[in-house]
Amino acid sequence: MFHEAEVPREKWRVGAEAERFGVDRDTGAPLMYDGERGVLRVLESVAAHGYAEYREVPGGPVIGLTQGLRSVTLEPGAQLELSGSPFADVHQIRAEFEAHLAELAHVSEQMNVAWLGVGFHPFARQSELPWVPKERYAIMREYLPTRGARGVDMMRRTATVQANFDYSDEGDALRKLQLCLRLSPLVNALFANSPFYEGRLSGKVSERGAVWLEMDPSRSGLIAQLADAKAPRYLDYAEWALDAGMFFFKRDGAIVHNTGQTFRDFMKSGYQGHQATFDDWALHVNTLFPDARLKRTLEVRCCDSVPLPLTLAIQALFTGILYDDQALTEATELSHGYSLAELTIAQPELVRVGIHGSIGGRPARALAERLLDIAASGLSRRAVPDAAGQSEVQYLAPIVSLTSRGEVPADRLSQGLEGASEAELRRAVIERAQF
């Protein structure tokens, strides 16, 4: 499947995905799935802009919308996600997100909803959140807590920004994948934006990052055998994926629950008379959640959800380092300036203090500043102008400004809120975190 996804350089695209929490502007209460205060009402309104409704089965509940290559979907706790179309540049991504926000504006005003770009729900307890009626979510709800302490938190109380990229061949794919894995804890620290837990400061700049450190280790994290490999291959990624536990597979349109069996054992022994198929494998690969993963694209998954200007900065950062040969070489050299063991040891500190931490004795801030310089140079060499003649470098400005002050997004989000009342904190976060 990976060979089939290879595309020549001239057809490389970038696609953005962003999840957000919907909350009442006055109370901070989360949206439910249905009813007057439900995210289903939001989907019904957005559908009027030319989207088709998506249901798992005919007559089933609506769980998403599609329009061409873009989709608007729901995560398990009713987080709203735009999975954007693949575009040639970040300028087009900006235009798509601006159009999406315009589609949301009327219903959001009617419902008094604010959409928060933040990596962990700043207010809600688990008991206050809905479950979106998608069958795989019910399976994950039961299985993931057996494999990590915060599986349900990951599902319902985290939100992320992702970026998708193309690759031309096996060497290109694995070089990019390895780089993104080795950079992911640093980039998570750079864009850390989840300093709250149930209405109070959590003591971490990325509560979402902390959640992912307590997830199913067989399907998430840094993929050690790839991140540290000398010459990784598609086979290495496949070998890792074979040993991750399955969620389910489908037969004749129906879901067959099969939690925990590794795909390797499924291929060898089958399950309840069923034998593994290529479609089962493709489905299984899409249920794995490492910090960067291979599907039909390379998907980078390490960032907290952030407001739109920083969402565009994430797309620009990775576009700059992955789509320019010199930048790719320089970023790879930077990522090998520390060992995988040093990176793993650093992760708890990075989710706690962000770029004030270190990796293998090297200040994370200095590493982050160097990475931003590399990305800016790569974007300058790409030299893709917008209508005003500005290159994609412009989208790095918000994160460069923060980093130059030794700050991460969480610092701005939480500024002055030590000792704030619950109501004061809620008002400030809703104002500051709007997507």
C-alpha positions in Angstrom: 0.0 0.0 0.0 2.9 2.4 0.7 4.4 1.8 -2.8 1.1 2.6 -4.4 0.9 5.9 -2.5 4.2 7.3 -3.9 3.9 10.4 -6.0 6.5 12.4 -8.0 7.8 15.6 -6.4 5.8 17.9 -8.8 2.6 16.5 -7.4 3.5 16.8 -3.7 0.8 18.4 -1.6 0.1 19.3 2.0 -3.1 18.8 3.9 -4.1 20.1 7.3 -6.3 18.6 10.0 -7.4 20.5 13.1 -9.6 19.5 16.0 -11.4 21.9 18.3 -13.6 21.9 21.4 -17.0 23.6 21.2 -18.0 25.2 24.5 -20.7 27.6 25.6 -19.2 31.1 25.5 -20.7 32.1 28.9 -20.4 28.9 31.0 -17.7 26.9 29.3 -20.0 23.9 29.2 -19.1 21.3 26.5 -21.3 20.6 23.5 -23.3 17.4 23.6 -23.8 15.2 20.6 -27.5 15.9 19.9 -30.2 18.2 21.1 -30.5 21.9 21.1 -26.9 22.2 22.5 -25.5 19.4 20.4 -22.8 19.3 17.8 -25.2 17.5 15.5 -27.0 20.8 15.1 -23.7 22.3 14.0 -23.2 19.6 11.4 -26.7 20.1 10.1 -26.0 23.8 9.6 -22.6 23.3 7.9 -24.2 20.6 5.6 -26.2 23.4 4.0 -23.0 24.7 2.4 -22.8 21.8 0.0 -21.7 18.9 2.2 -23.0 15.4 2.2 -23.8 13.8 5.5 -21.9 10.6 6.5 -23.4 7.7 8.4 -21.7 4.4 9.2 -24.9 2.5 8.2 -28.0 3.7 6.2 -30.3 5.4 8.7 -27.7 5.6 11.4 -26.6 8.7 13.2 -24.7 11.4 11.4 -21.0 11.4 12.4 -19.5 13.6 9.7 -19.7 15.6 6.5 -17.9 15.3 3.2 -17.3 17.7 0.4 -14.9 16.7 -2.3 -11.6 15.7 -0.6 -12.4 17.6 2.7 -14.4 16.3 5.6 -15.8 17.6 8.8 -15.9 14.9 11.4 -16.4 14.2 15.1 -13.9 12.8 17.6 -15.2 10.7 20.5 -16.0 13.6 22.9 -17.7 15.7 20.1 -14.5 17.5 19.2 -15.0 19.0 15.7 -12.4 18.2 13.1 -11.7 19.7 9.7 -9.7 17.3 7.6 -8.7 19.6 4.7 -8.1 19.0 1.1 -4.5 18.4 -0.2 -3.1 21.6 -1.5 0.1 22.7 -3.2 0.9 25.4 -0.5 0.0 26.8 2.9 -1.7 29.8 1.3 -4.5 27.5 0.1 -4.8 25.9 3.5 -5.3 29.3 5.0 -8.1 30.1 2.5 -9.8 26.7 3.2 -9.8 27.2 7.0 -11.1 30.7 6.7 -13.9 29.5 4.5 -14.6 26.7 7.0 -14.8 29.2 9.9 -17.2 31.3 7.8 -19.4 28.2 7.4 -19.5 27.8 11.2 -20.1 31.4 12.0 -23.9 31.6 11.8 -24.7 28.5 13.8 -22.0 29.3 16.3 -23.6 32.7 17.0 -27.0 31.1 17.2 -25.8 28.5 19.8 -23.4 30.9 21.6 -20.6 28.5 20.9 -16.9 29.3 21.0 -14.4 26.9 19.3 -11.3 26.4 21.3 -7.9 25.6 19.8 -6.4 24.0 22.8 -4.8 20.5 23.3 -6.7 19.3 26.3 -10.2 20.3 27.3 -9.6 23.2 29.8 -12.8 22.7 31.8 -14.7 19.4 31.3 -14.6 16.3 33.5 -15.1 13.0 31.8 -18.6 12.7 33.2 -19.6 15.9 31.5 -18.7 14.9 28.0 -20.8 12.9 25.4 -19.8 9.8 23.5 -20.2 10.2 19.7 -22.1 7.1 18.4 -19.4 5.7 16.2 -18.9 2.0 16.5 -15.1 2.0 16.6 -15.2 4.5 19.5 -17.2 2.0 21.6 -14.5 -0.6 20.9 -11.7 1.8 21.7 -13.5 2.9 24.9 -13.3 -0.6 26.3 -9.9 -1.7 24.9 -7.6 1.3 25.3 -7.9 1.6 29.1 -6.5 -1.9 29.4 -3.3 -0.7 27.6 -2.7 2.6 29.2 -4.0 4.8 32.0 -5.2 7.7 29.9 -6.8 6.1 26.9 -10.2 7.6 27.5 -8.7 11.0 28.1 -7.0 10.7 24.8 -10.3 10.0 23.1 -12.5 12.6 24.6 -10.4 15.3 26.2 -7.5 15.9 23.7 -7.4 17.8 20.5 -4.6 18.1 18.0 -3.4 19.7 14.8 -2.0 17.3 12.2 -0.2 17.8 8.8 -0.1 15.4 5.9 2.7 15.1 3.3 3.6 13.1 0.2 6.6 11.0 -0.5 8.2 9.9 -3.8 9.7 6.6 -2.9 10.6 4.3 0.0 13.8 6.2 0.9 12.0 9.5 0.9 9.1 8.2 2.9 11.2 6.6 5.6 13.7 9.5 5.8 10.8 11.9 6.4 9.0 9.6 8.8 12.2 9.0 10.9 12.9 12.8 11.0 9.3 13.6 12.2 9.5 10.9 14.9 12.8 12.2 16.2 11.5 15.8 16.1 8.0 15.2 17.6 8.8 15.7 21.3 10.6 19.0 20.4 7.8 20.2 18.2 5.2 19.3 20.8 7.1 21.4 23.3 7.4 24.2 20.8 3.6 24.4 20.2 2.5 23.2 23.7 -0.9 24.6 24.3 -2.8 22.7 27.0 -1.9 24.0 30.5 -5.3 23.3 32.1 -7.0 20.4 33.7 -10.7 20.6 34.9 -10.7 24.3 35.3 -7.3 24.8 36.9 -3.7 25.1 35.9 -2.3 21.6 35.6 1.4 22.4 36.1 2.2 21.3 32.6 2.4 23.2 29.3 1.1 20.2 27.4 -1.4 18.1 29.3 -2.2 16.5 26.0 1.4 15.5 25.6 1.4 14.0 29.1 -1.7 11.9 28.1 0.1 10.4 25.1 2.9 9.2 27.4 0.4 7.0 29.1 -1.2 5.5 26.0 -1.0 2.0 24.5 2.7 1.7 23.8 2.3 -0.9 21.0 0.4 1.6 18.8 1.7 5.0 19.8 4.9 6.9 20.6 8.2 7.2 18.8 8.5 3.7 17.1 12.0 3.0 18.5 13.0 0.5 15.8 12.4 3.2 13.2 13.5 6.3 15.0 16.9 4.8 15.6 17.3 2.7 12.4 20.3 3.3 10.1 18.4 2.7 6.9 14.7 2.1 7.6 12.4 0.5 5.1 8.6 0.1 4.6 9.1 -3.4 6.0 10.3 -2.0 9.3 7.1 0.1 9.7 5.1 -3.0 8.7 6.9 -5.2 11.3 6.0 -2.7 14.0 2.4 -2.4 12.9 2.1 -6.2 12.8 2.7 -6.4 16.5 0.1 -3.8 17.5 -3.2 -5.0 18.9 -6.2 -4.8 16.6 -9.6 -3.1 17.3 -11.8 -4.8 14.7 -12.2 -5.8 11.1 -15.2 -5.7 8.7 -17.0 -8.5 6.9 -19.9 -7.7 4.6 -20.1 -4.2 6.0 -20.4 -5.4 9.6 -17.8 -4.8 12.3 -16.3 -7.8 13.9 -14.8 -7.0 17.3 -11.3 -8.4 17.7 -9.5 -6.3 20.3 -6.0 -7.2 21.3 -5.0 -9.8 18.8 -1.9 -8.7 17.0 -2.3 -8.5 13.2 0.7 -10.8 13.0 -1.3 -13.5 14.8 -4.4 -12.7 12.8 -2.5 -13.4 9.7 -1.2 -16.7 11.1 -4.2 -18.0 13.0 -7.3 -16.1 11.8 -10.2 -15.2 14.1 -13.4 -17.0 14.5 -13.1 -18.6 11.1 -12.1 -15.3 9.4 -8.8 -15.0 7.6 -6.8 -11.7 7.2 -7.2 -9.7 4.0 -5.4 -6.7 2.5 -8.4 -4.5 3.4 -8.1 -5.7 7.0 -4.4 -4.6 7.0 -5.2 -1.2 5.5 -7.9 -0.7 8.2 -5.5 -1.8 11.0 -2.7 0.6 9.8 -5.3 3.5 10.2 -5.9 2.6 13.8 -2.3 3.1 14.9 -1.4 6.4 16.6 2.4 7.0 16.6 3.7 10.6 16.7 4.1 10.3 12.9 2.7 7.6 10.8 2.6 6.3 7.2 -0.7 5.8 5.4 -1.3 7.0 1.9 0.5 10.1 3.2 3.0 10.8 5.9 0.9 12.2 8.8 2.5 14.3 11.5 0.5 14.0 14.8 2.6 15.5 17.6 1.0 19.0 18.1 -1.6 20.3 20.5 -4.6 22.0 19.0 -3.8 25.8 18.6 -5.6 28.8 17.1 -5.6 29.3 13.4 -2.4 31.4 13.1 -0.4 28.7 14.9 -2.2 26.0 13.0 -0.8 27.5 9.8 2.6 27.8 11.5 2.6 24.0 12.0 1.9 23.4 8.4 4.6 25.9 7.3 7.2 24.4 9.7 6.9 20.9 8.3 6.4 22.0 4.7 9.7 23.9 5.0 11.7 21.0 6.4 10.1 18.2 4.4 9.7 19.7 0.9 13.2 21.3 0.5 16.2 19.0 0.1 18.7 21.2 2.0 16.3 21.8 4.9 15.5 18.1 5.1 19.3 17.4 5.4 19.8 20.1 8.0 16.8 19.1 10.1 17.9 15.4 9.9 21.4 16.4 11.2 19.7 18.4 14.0 17.5 15.5 15.0 20.6 13.2 15.3 22.3 15.6 17.7 20.7 13.6 20.5 20.1 9.9 21.0 16.7 8.2 21.1 17.4 7.3 24.7 18.0 11.0 25.5 14.9 12.0 23.7 12.8 9.5 25.5 14.1 10.6 28.9 13.4 14.2 28.0 9.8 13.7 27.1 8.2 14.2 30.6 10.2 17.4 31.2 9.2 18.7 27.7 5.5 18.3 28.3 5.9 20.0 31.7 8.0 23.0 30.8 8.1 23.1 27.0 11.2 24.7 25.4 12.6 25.5 28.8 13.5 21.8 29.0 16.5 20.1 27.4 17.3 17.0 25.3 20.5 15.3 26.1 21.9 18.4 27.8 21.0 20.6 24.8 18.5 23.4 25.6 15.2 22.7 23.8 14.8 26.4 23.0 18.1 26.5 21.1 17.1 23.4 19.2 13.6 24.9 18.4 15.1 28.2 17.2 17.5 26.3 14.9 14.6 24.2 13.5 12.6 27.3 12.8 15.5 28.8 11.0 15.9 25.7 8.9 12.1 25.7 8.0 12.2 29.4 7.1 15.1 28.9 4.8 13.3 26.0 3.2 10.2 28.0 2.6 12.2 30.9 1.2 13.8 28.5 -1.3 10.3 27.2 -2.2 9.4 30.8 -2.9 5.7 30.2 -3.3 3.9 33.6 -3.3 0.4 34.5 -2.2 -1.7 37.1 -4.0 0.2 39.9 -2.2 3.6 38.3 -3.2 4.5 37.0 0.3 6.0 33.6 0.7 4.9 30.9 3.1 7.6 32.1 5.6 4.9 34.6 6.8 3.1 31.8 8.6 6.1 31.1 10.9 5.9 34.6 12.4 3.6 33.8 15.4 5.7 30.9 16.6 9.0 32.7 15.9 7.8 35.6 18.0 6.8 33.4 20.9 10.1 31.4 20.8 12.2 34.5 20.6 10.7 35.4 24.0 11.3 32.0 25.5 7.5 31.3 25.5 5.2 28.6 24.1 1.5 29.1 23.3 0.5 27.8 26.8 2.4 30.6 28.4 0.3 33.2 26.7 -2.9 31.2 27.3 -2.3 30.9 31.0 -0.6 34.3 31.6 -1.9 36.0 34.8 -4.2 33.1 35.8 -2.3 31.8 38.8 -4.7 32.2 41.7 -7.6 33.2 39.4 -11.1 32.1 40.3 -12.7 29.4 38.2 -14.9 32.0 36.6 -12.0 34.4 35.8 -10.0 31.5 34.3 -12.9 30.3 32.2 -13.5 33.8 30.8 -9.9 34.3 30.0 -9.4 30.9 28.3 -12.5 31.3 26.2 -11.3 34.7 25.0 -7.7 33.6 24.4 -8.0 30.1 22.9 -10.6 30.7 20.2 -9.6 29.0 17.0 
